[in-house]
Each structure stands twice: as structure tokens, then as C-alpha cells.
């Protein structure tokens, strides 16, 4: 593996002081989605729009240091594949570069990293890497319903449909810009014990209608070009005029990561969101469950990338935390996305894997038999 090209490290990124308040920096998100937080010259963390607005706090008094997250940082000696993996696992599309003392030197952006693989992206089609079965919602739904669905499914965008027709796309960024920042009413949801933004306005009023769609035989490079040219973060994929998937920048990053894999037939990735401090994160549970699946369903899983998106929902019951796990499988023989949840991380992981196993078993039972098996079965039936 080659280390990242030094030209990919940007030194002109926007930085903010950890003592700043949200109100002092909120306009900067228009220029850079991931803002680097520093204490003097030393790197402290990353702040995004969703982190800045999710707590329903007083924007004029809430300091950045209290809501930022400590994203991984690198020295610049890492390979592009290693950096892409850090982006996937952290959820940030900017990875800071520091020296040995922690002084901030610059950062690598996801767009720049993807562009460095552009020639390779011309050779693969979107069907190879797309996320199947994207989350959809009716054009007649409300913004509040859309936000609730995003939370439940662990996604940052929804395809808006009018019957079987794609009408638009709504992203979490759209909701922040057009709903939360606009001062829509808020209310206390005592059942969940948290603040939620409730908007009764139709989701149609904030969706992006200027969407670009590609067919399954389009190249990944074409999808990336559309994202850059139109400031999109995703492109819907259709086959025979039916929505079959969506390609995001994260999907492309996952493909970049897979390039370094030489050994395992199945590549497992883990991405976490929410506060995971103090959580007993047992990776062995994931490894054991995946090995079991591979043994039973190698025909479908070989060559796949299995990503565990783990989210701490911040709900508690009898001292136990509630977790949501979205399990995404993308491979040459099988593609699917499954949700599991539970009180305790181990329970949520097991439930997600069990849900995947049920779908794989159903797939196995409905897979057409080989010609030889069919003849044998037919002979048995006819006596």
C-alpha cells in the first residue's frame, strides 16, 4: 500500500476555537460541512451541523468543546485505503493531519480522496457498489415523519416517492437548513424523554426536486461527477424504471477500502454514531456472528463487504442503553440492508445478525435449483 499523496492534504481548512459558541460558527457550515476544532494550534475535534443542532441547546451559550467529537487524526504517512476506512468508521468526511505533538497541520477531504481513484472508478459500474433498497417515504408525509424515519433507519437521506415515481430527495442537511434553522416549533416528547423538532409541513416543501438518476450500467465515475457538479451527496439508481439502489460517497469510500483486502473473503467494517464512551464494545461478538454466517451462507456472502452501523439512541431503561444497528451487505451475489435494535449493544448486534440470517435463509430456500437437482426432484415427484 502506498501512503497518501501529500497533495491531498489541505492546509487551508477552516478551523474554530473550542471556546466558540455555536452561534458564532454556524454560518461556516455553508463553506465546510466538517469544521476542525482547535485549542490554540493543537487539534481538539470535529463539529458538524448535526452535532451543533441536535441537542436543542441555547446556541448563544453552548460551547463547541461541549458538543464536538474527537475524530481520528493521522500523520500523513497512512495509505488512502486506511484514511477511507477512518472516514467510514468515524462518520466524518474530513480526517485531520497532525504532527507528533498534536499540532494541526491540515486535513484530507473525502472528495479529494475519491478523486485520486477516478480512473479506477471509470471501470466499475454503480450496481457493484450501490446500497440496495434505499429508504423511501411518501411525498404526502410530513417533515416530522421524515426525521423520525431517518432516526429509525439510521440514514441521512430519504428518497421521496409519489406512487412508484421518484419525486425528490431530502437529506438531514435539508432539514437542518430549512426546518431547524428556520425556527420551527419544538415540543417535549415525554415518552422518549428527549427534545424533538416537530414540523407539520409537507416534506415535499423542503425536498430537492433537481435530482439526477443513473441506470445500473453507469460507471461510479459518472455518479461521482453528478455529485460534484450538483453538490449532491447521493445518486439514485434505477433499473427498468424502478428504483433499485442509491450510491453515496460513503459507498465509494467503502469500495476504496476493499481494494486493500487480500485475505478474507468477507470484509467487515464498523461505524459508530452517538456517544460510545464507557460502552463495552465487544468486537468478538461481531466476528463470531459473521463467521457463523459465512459458514452457512458462503455462496451469498463471499466477496461481500458487511458494514455494521452502530448508533447509541441515547435512550435508557433500567440503566441499560438502547442501540440501533443497521447491517448493510454489498457483494457480487447478495445486497441488502437490515435493522436490529435492543437494550444493550450485544443484544442489538445479535438481533441485526439474526434478521440478516432469516433473509439469507429465505433467499437460500427460494434460489432456483441446478438442472441436475431439478431433474432428481422431478424424478422423485413422478415416481
Secondary structure, DSSP 8 states (H G I E B T S, - for coil): --B--GGGEES---EEETT-BHHHHGGGGGT-SEEEEEETTEEEEEEEHHHHHTT---TTT-BGGGT-B---EE-S-SBHHHHHHHHHHH--SEEEEE-TT-BEEEEEEHHHHHHTTHHHHTTSBHHHH-EES--EEETTSBHHHHHHHHHHHT-SEEEEEETTEEEEEEEHHHHIIIIITTT--EEEETTTTEEEE---SBGGGTSB----EEETTSBHHHHHHHHHHHT-SEEEEEETTEEEEEEEHHHHHHHHHHTT--S-SSEEEEEEES--TT----HHHHHHHHHHHHHHHHHHHTT-EEEEEEEEEEEEETTEEEEEEEEEEE-SS-EEEEEEEEESHHHHHHHHHHHHHHHHHHHHHHS---HHHHHHHHHHHH-
